[in-house]
């Protein structure tokens, strides 16, 4: 039976991608685990592995095609001697309504039609040859396995994790579930309509401009930050840090580490200070999870890295356990690969907290937007020499750095956020203690 290969979702946020390159051609034999294509997501270029075996009968999406929706057929896999035309026809998608024209109201489908029916015993099971072979070897009843392939087809991944004693659900249990009335969903709030592209363009019809098409990264940034500002109740805490002790300590360490080719930056100290503060104030090491809060044990610190057309937030995992030199080396590696979009999803997803440092651009202070589901983000400004009043009342000059902690009030209350920011400041003003 011919099988469609679908555009994969290579990250939790991926909705569409660019088919950058085919690594196999029509007629090539495909084995499970073979790399068959390179897919560009909103964040990176990733390899796409085959889950089934067969012959690449037909390529449906050409190299370089952008905006391919997840689950769109991109190729057809056939068995030996089979024609690619044997693949079941896809139902043509309904034409998209123009943005400035209201779509006619449609009747909601019945709930019973949405729920997949239980697979009756004896019904034909659609499975790949490899999946059938593994099922036979492991003694798995394919009637009891739910397929994740096209149209519910059972593939290798479905049977590898299935227990040998798996049984199909009892019809009575299915019937009981079907009888339970579904709770009516609460009406969603209606957002005010945004101006269409055509409407905005009319405003500038008599002006010269260049139209820039949004790529996947910019679309994702726009969507996530709009969501963040609309749904996260931000509040802001501000502190200044005196950096003189840290700058002197950094110069001393760099002199001793020069022979090893290590040069620590102020940002390395900030990462370490925040990682330790998450341990010192563990209730601040948390994320919002919809209907609950997840309190993390390790300090997984995300750091914003500017790249062409957007930004990444690679995550330094277990940052509280790493030395300054290890954090420095890891951060340099992550930043370099971020700029060439070579990070894997697990390297830029996760973390409970983020740092955004614009001090190197001369920005003295700013407010950063929380990256969901993080509980907070620290905006770091430039170190600036200022007159300050010393302990004995004398006026002296010190290097001061402004920091703003943006906090999700659902996760962290005011006093807790203040305690967390205080711990960060104390770590930075007493840098030698961070090595203890």
Wavefront OBJ file of the C-alpha trace (Angstrom):
o trace
v 0.000 0.000 0.000
v 1.365 3.415 -0.965
v 1.987 5.731 2.008
v 2.132 9.508 2.056
v 5.098 11.099 3.844
v 3.805 14.155 5.676
v 5.510 17.420 6.615
v 6.665 16.714 10.191
v 6.263 18.931 13.256
v 9.921 19.148 14.301
v 9.235 21.383 17.309
v 6.222 21.971 19.576
v 5.604 25.425 18.065
v 6.113 24.497 14.403
v 3.069 25.094 12.179
v 4.817 25.281 8.812
v 8.314 24.949 7.401
v 10.500 25.164 4.314
v 11.511 21.997 2.504
v 15.128 23.061 2.140
v 16.644 20.006 0.462
v 15.788 16.470 -0.583
v 18.547 14.000 0.329
v 16.837 11.130 -1.519
v 15.489 11.019 -5.079
v 12.547 9.232 -6.648
v 13.255 5.509 -6.956
v 15.643 5.386 -3.982
v 15.137 2.683 -1.369
v 14.191 4.122 2.032
v 14.856 2.399 5.349
v 13.513 3.419 8.742
v 15.883 5.984 10.256
v 17.269 7.205 6.895
v 17.686 10.979 6.609
v 15.535 11.843 3.611
v 15.296 15.653 3.709
v 16.349 18.864 5.438
v 13.523 20.989 6.855
v 13.852 24.645 7.883
v 11.686 25.458 10.901
v 11.152 28.896 12.428
v 14.369 28.413 14.411
v 16.724 25.953 12.712
v 17.471 23.635 9.795
v 16.815 20.057 10.893
v 17.150 16.595 9.400
v 13.976 14.588 8.724
v 14.168 10.840 9.368
v 11.966 8.257 7.654
v 9.778 6.155 9.958
v 8.689 3.640 7.286
v 10.474 1.496 4.732
v 9.864 1.301 1.000
v 10.669 3.060 -2.264
v 10.459 6.850 -2.688
v 7.819 6.710 -5.409
v 7.042 10.380 -5.921
v 8.184 13.742 -4.551
v 5.187 16.059 -4.123
v 6.894 19.184 -2.734
v 9.957 20.564 -4.513
v 13.137 21.740 -2.825
v 13.046 25.329 -1.594
v 9.269 25.429 -1.136
v 8.410 27.636 1.843
v 5.267 27.789 3.964
v 4.530 24.042 3.825
v 1.969 23.341 6.547
v 2.589 20.541 9.056
v 0.912 17.256 7.957
v 0.867 18.301 4.282
v 1.871 15.336 2.027
v 5.382 15.966 0.699
v 6.166 12.592 -0.920
v 4.778 9.111 -1.539
v 6.440 5.932 -0.274
v 5.555 2.721 -2.116
v 6.363 -0.945 -1.797
v 8.365 -2.898 -4.378
v 6.463 -3.053 -7.669
v 3.758 -0.646 -6.493
v 2.788 2.580 -8.253
v 2.901 5.967 -6.505
v -0.548 6.625 -7.951
v -1.936 4.044 -5.496
v -1.715 6.545 -2.655
v -5.147 7.601 -1.347
v -6.209 10.999 -2.660
v -6.107 13.911 -0.279
v -9.236 15.930 0.209
v -8.642 19.351 -1.292
v -8.503 22.078 1.368
v -11.234 24.679 1.373
v -10.142 27.993 -0.190
v -9.012 30.537 2.387
v -11.273 33.529 2.902
v -9.682 36.948 2.300
v -8.621 38.653 5.533
v -10.990 41.599 5.051
v -14.041 39.547 4.120
v -16.159 37.807 6.742
v -16.526 34.052 6.246
v -20.096 32.721 6.198
v -21.208 31.049 9.403
v -20.971 27.290 9.250
v -22.855 24.752 11.248
v -20.689 23.105 13.916
v -20.140 19.389 13.282
v -21.763 16.995 15.706
v -19.591 15.887 18.611
v -20.173 12.251 17.706
v -18.660 12.817 14.273
v -15.464 14.259 15.809
v -14.765 11.323 18.096
v -12.935 8.454 16.375
v -14.850 5.189 16.548
v -13.328 2.225 18.368
v -11.634 -0.252 16.005
v -13.894 -3.341 15.833
v -12.227 -6.708 16.189
v -11.545 -8.252 12.791
v -11.429 -4.916 10.940
v -8.534 -4.537 8.488
v -5.491 -2.969 10.086
v -3.303 -0.627 8.024
v 0.358 -0.984 9.031
v 3.736 -0.691 7.366
v 5.617 -3.929 6.575
v 8.269 -3.048 9.164
v 5.618 -2.385 11.833
v 3.957 -5.749 11.066
v 7.286 -7.546 11.361
v 8.125 -5.939 14.725
v 4.602 -6.627 16.012
v 4.898 -10.278 15.053
v 8.284 -10.630 16.757
v 7.030 -8.974 19.960
v 3.644 -10.701 19.998
v 1.694 -7.440 19.719
v -1.944 -7.420 18.609
v -2.109 -4.677 15.975
v -5.850 -4.305 16.619
v -4.927 -2.689 19.945
v -2.321 -0.260 18.583
v -3.226 3.293 17.577
v -1.384 4.390 14.445
v 0.321 7.772 14.180
v 0.980 7.574 10.437
v -1.147 8.992 7.618
v -4.846 8.165 8.169
v -4.020 6.202 11.314
v -1.520 3.863 9.645
v 0.613 1.991 12.180
v 4.340 2.688 11.791
v 7.510 1.462 13.462
v 7.408 3.970 16.344
v 3.869 2.878 17.316
v 4.784 -0.773 17.879
v 8.255 -0.308 19.383
v 6.801 1.084 22.607
v 3.605 -1.003 22.675
v 3.327 -3.751 25.344
v 2.987 -7.331 24.116
v -0.132 -7.782 26.245
v -1.924 -4.721 24.817
v -5.646 -5.262 24.421
v -8.330 -3.364 22.560
v -10.707 -1.188 24.615
v -13.962 -2.839 25.615
v -16.970 -1.620 23.621
v -18.905 -1.101 26.868
v -16.244 1.312 28.144
v -16.369 3.249 24.891
v -20.134 3.421 25.105
v -19.994 4.694 28.701
v -17.619 7.464 27.682
v -19.821 8.398 24.755
v -22.865 8.727 27.048
v -21.178 11.227 29.361
v -22.337 14.741 28.404
v -19.530 17.109 27.477
v -19.294 20.342 29.454
v -20.137 23.394 27.372
v -16.952 25.426 26.775
v -16.887 28.972 28.075
v -17.073 31.550 25.273
v -13.608 32.829 24.355
v -13.012 36.581 24.583
v -13.120 38.247 21.175
v -9.996 40.237 20.311
v -10.440 43.527 18.470
v -9.769 43.108 14.747
v -6.297 44.131 13.585
v -5.891 46.307 10.518
v -5.380 44.222 7.387
v -2.228 44.465 5.293
v -4.226 46.157 2.513
v -5.606 48.767 4.928
v -2.153 49.628 6.275
v -0.662 49.746 2.778
v -3.290 52.316 1.716
v -2.004 54.675 4.415
v 1.392 54.739 2.727
v 0.253 54.588 -0.921
v 1.936 57.920 -1.684
v 5.187 57.064 0.129
v 8.145 55.003 -1.036
v 8.632 51.808 0.963
v 10.014 48.276 0.736
v 7.749 45.347 1.625
v 9.498 42.644 3.666
v 7.900 39.205 3.728
v 7.827 37.643 7.193
v 9.886 34.482 7.547
v 9.037 31.693 10.000
v 11.167 33.116 12.810
v 9.671 36.610 12.612
v 6.122 35.183 12.496
v 6.837 33.096 15.589
v 8.371 36.021 17.476
v 5.378 38.222 16.613
v 2.878 35.572 17.717
v 4.637 34.612 20.952
v 5.348 38.163 22.119
v 1.800 39.283 21.293
v 0.558 36.336 23.355
v 2.974 37.186 26.164
v 1.926 40.840 26.483
v -1.780 40.014 26.165
v -1.916 37.058 28.568
v 0.940 37.470 31.079
v 0.347 39.974 33.915
v 3.805 41.605 33.909
v 5.169 43.707 36.737
v 8.651 45.195 36.980
v 11.306 45.432 39.703
v 14.376 47.643 39.253
v 17.760 47.666 40.990
v 21.235 49.074 40.406
v 24.337 46.961 40.947
v 27.743 48.290 41.891
v 30.195 46.483 39.610
v 33.606 47.667 40.883
v 34.376 44.521 42.894
v 33.241 42.285 40.023
v 35.314 44.176 37.435
v 38.449 43.934 39.578
v 37.859 40.232 40.293
v 37.206 39.542 36.590
v 40.471 41.232 35.558
v 42.377 39.159 38.115
v 40.788 35.883 36.959
v 41.299 36.632 33.262
v 44.993 37.328 33.866
v 45.360 33.902 35.491
v 43.250 32.122 32.840
v 44.945 33.720 29.830
v 47.311 30.774 29.379
v 44.260 28.479 29.000
v 42.692 30.741 26.376
v 39.791 31.625 28.683
v 38.382 35.150 28.854
v 35.380 35.673 31.126
v 32.807 38.331 30.281
v 30.570 40.269 32.631
v 27.676 38.300 31.109
v 29.253 35.041 32.333
v 29.147 36.387 35.893
v 25.532 37.508 35.429
v 24.523 33.996 34.276
v 26.245 32.430 37.290
v 24.725 34.982 39.700
v 21.216 34.299 38.386
v 21.683 30.524 38.439
v 22.752 30.639 42.102
v 19.902 33.049 42.963
v 17.385 30.533 41.579
v 18.782 28.040 44.105
v 18.849 30.587 46.937
v 15.217 31.595 46.267
v 13.774 28.288 44.972
v 10.159 29.504 44.824
v 11.203 31.894 42.042
v 12.518 28.980 39.962
v 9.085 28.292 38.471
v 7.022 28.396 35.275
v 3.334 28.858 34.470
v 1.682 25.665 33.158
v -1.884 26.770 32.415
v -3.704 25.408 35.450
v -0.696 24.934 37.735
v 2.818 26.118 38.535
v 5.850 23.904 37.913
v 8.639 24.508 40.406
v 11.978 23.418 38.955
v 14.919 22.037 40.929
v 17.842 22.726 38.530
v 18.791 26.227 37.398
v 18.208 26.156 33.630
v 18.997 29.708 32.486
v 18.019 30.958 29.019
v 20.054 33.784 27.464
v 18.773 35.907 24.569
v 21.069 35.920 21.512
v 20.429 38.328 18.636
v 20.589 36.728 15.183
v 19.781 38.080 11.743
v 16.022 38.538 11.535
v 15.256 37.675 15.166
v 16.645 36.057 18.274
v 17.221 32.740 20.023
v 17.172 31.976 23.740
v 19.547 29.014 24.141
v 19.342 27.364 27.554
v 22.301 26.674 29.846
v 21.112 23.634 31.811
v 22.256 23.047 35.400
v 24.036 26.411 35.279
v 24.363 26.507 39.094
v 26.650 23.445 38.975
v 29.043 24.750 36.305
v 32.198 26.798 36.713
v 32.490 30.268 35.211
v 34.895 29.007 32.550
v 32.524 26.136 31.628
v 29.570 28.543 31.383
v 31.656 30.917 29.260
v 32.680 28.178 26.803
v 29.149 26.760 26.555
v 27.606 30.191 26.023
v 30.078 31.019 23.227
v 29.300 27.704 21.498
v 25.515 28.146 21.793
v 25.669 31.755 20.557
v 27.827 30.802 17.549
v 25.490 27.971 16.520
v 22.419 30.138 17.165
v 23.670 32.704 14.633
v 23.986 29.962 11.992
v 20.653 28.389 13.050
v 22.297 25.094 13.955
v 20.742 24.663 17.408
v 18.615 21.597 18.118
v 15.175 22.267 19.689
v 16.213 20.939 23.120
v 18.986 23.567 23.187
v 16.626 26.554 22.970
v 13.472 25.203 24.647
v 12.837 25.019 28.376
v 14.304 26.934 31.284
v 12.379 28.832 33.945
v 14.087 32.201 33.588
v 15.883 34.268 30.937
v 18.484 37.024 30.659
v 18.411 39.755 28.009
v 21.576 41.889 28.013
v 21.671 45.021 25.841
v 24.504 46.655 27.774
v 26.987 46.051 24.962
v 24.834 48.337 22.767
v 25.044 51.173 25.287
v 21.436 50.751 26.478
v 21.345 51.748 30.147
v 17.972 50.275 31.102
v 14.902 48.694 29.499
v 11.996 46.345 30.218
v 12.064 42.873 28.645
v 9.007 40.800 27.663
v 8.665 37.427 29.419
v 9.142 34.416 27.145
v 6.345 31.973 28.090
v 6.234 29.742 30.055
v 9.097 31.404 31.996
v 8.240 33.033 35.306
v 10.590 35.996 34.835
v 13.254 37.648 32.672
v 16.131 39.945 33.668
v 16.875 42.977 31.459
v 20.513 44.049 31.891
v 21.816 47.483 30.923
v 25.291 48.925 30.443
v 27.723 49.594 33.279
v 28.048 53.378 33.649
v 30.394 55.389 35.880
v 28.330 57.545 38.261
v 28.879 59.626 41.382
v 27.639 57.705 44.435
v 27.524 58.343 48.163
v 29.893 56.058 50.062
v 29.351 54.411 53.467
v 30.906 57.337 55.289
v 28.924 59.915 53.312
v 31.749 60.804 50.943
v 31.042 61.268 47.220
v 32.901 58.799 45.033
v 32.724 57.424 41.475
v 31.486 53.874 40.917
v 30.497 51.694 37.964
v 26.760 51.109 38.260
v 24.627 48.730 36.180
v 20.826 48.958 35.953
v 18.738 45.763 35.976
v 14.976 45.289 35.540
v 13.267 42.022 36.481
v 10.044 41.446 34.521
v 7.871 39.058 36.529
v 4.785 36.956 35.775
v 2.467 37.809 38.696
v 0.680 34.459 38.307
v 3.907 32.703 39.283
v 5.869 35.157 41.439
v 4.424 37.773 43.808
v 6.042 41.124 44.551
v 7.908 40.202 47.734
v 9.218 36.960 46.223
v 10.386 38.781 43.089
v 12.142 41.395 45.244
v 13.888 38.631 47.221
v 15.032 36.975 43.988
v 16.387 40.232 42.528
v 18.132 41.012 45.838
v 19.905 37.629 45.685
v 21.101 38.355 42.115
v 22.464 41.767 43.177
v 24.263 40.361 46.232
v 25.898 37.639 44.129
v 27.179 40.195 41.630
v 28.462 42.578 44.297
v 30.268 39.713 46.090
v 31.675 37.774 43.106
v 34.257 35.763 45.054
v 31.448 34.122 47.060
v 30.034 32.674 43.834
v 33.086 30.394 43.613
v 32.626 28.986 47.108
l 1 2 3 4 5 6 7 8 9 10 11 12 13 14 15 16 17 18 19 20 21 22 23 24 25 26 27 28 29 30 31 32 33 34 35 36 37 38 39 40 41 42 43 44 45 46 47 48 49 50 51 52 53 54 55 56 57 58 59 60 61 62 63 64 65 66 67 68 69 70 71 72 73 74 75 76 77 78 79 80 81 82 83 84 85 86 87 88 89 90 91 92 93 94 95 96 97 98 99 100 101 102 103 104 105 106 107 108 109 110 111 112 113 114 115 116 117 118 119 120 121 122 123 124 125 126 127 128 129 130 131 132 133 134 135 136 137 138 139 140 141 142 143 144 145 146 147 148 149 150 151 152 153 154 155 156 157 158 159 160 161 162 163 164 165 166 167 168 169 170 171 172 173 174 175 176 177 178 179 180 181 182 183 184 185 186 187 188 189 190 191 192 193 194 195 196 197 198 199 200 201 202 203 204 205 206 207 208 209 210 211 212 213 214 215 216 217 218 219 220 221 222 223 224 225 226 227 228 229 230 231 232 233 234 235 236 237 238 239 240 241 242 243 244 245 246 247 248 249 250 251 252 253 254 255 256 257 258 259 260 261 262 263 264 265 266 267 268 269 270 271 272 273 274 275 276 277 278 279 280 281 282 283 284 285 286 287 288 289 290 291 292 293 294 295 296 297 298 299 300 301 302 303 304 305 306 307 308 309 310 311 312 313 314 315 316 317 318 319 320 321 322 323 324 325 326 327 328 329 330 331 332 333 334 335 336 337 338 339 340 341 342 343 344 345 346 347 348 349 350 351 352 353 354 355 356 357 358 359 360 361 362 363 364 365 366 367 368 369 370 371 372 373 374 375 376 377 378 379 380 381 382 383 384 385 386 387 388 389 390 391 392 393 394 395 396 397 398 399 400 401 402 403 404 405 406 407 408 409 410 411 412 413 414 415 416 417 418 419 420 421 422 423 424 425 426 427 428 429 430 431 432 433 434 435 436
